């Protein structure tokens, strides 16, 4: 009986680490590759222009028609910056 118990304990002591390793290997997740932002300044400029656009759209005054012109300029600038980013992807 004692020999049998020793053999069972020995087998279990070898199996448990092997099972733990196989479970760990099965649960490994692929590494996430972090891509460095290509043009952080352009993206920051787009965000700033979008904020300016929002502020202009919600301004209390028309500022003698200058608000409308400023909105048009902001929209054109955002469009051009997006085109620049798209061009760089080609």
Phi, psi and omega in degrees: 000317181295320179295318180297317179298319179295318180295315179298315180296320179296314179298315179297320181294334177275328184283320185300311178297323179296319178294320180296319179295316181294323177292319179296317179294324179290338183259005181294141180254147179296148179293139177272123179272123178267122180267128179288135179301127182290316186224072183297328181291322179292317179296322177294322179295320178298316179298318180296319178293322177296323176294316178298320178300313178301314180298318179294319180295332182254015179291150182282339184237162177270343180055045175065031180089351182288333179298316181297317178296320179296319178298318178298317180296319179297315179298319178295319180296316178299315180300316180294320179294321177294321176297321179297317178295319179295319179299321183290337180285341183286000000 
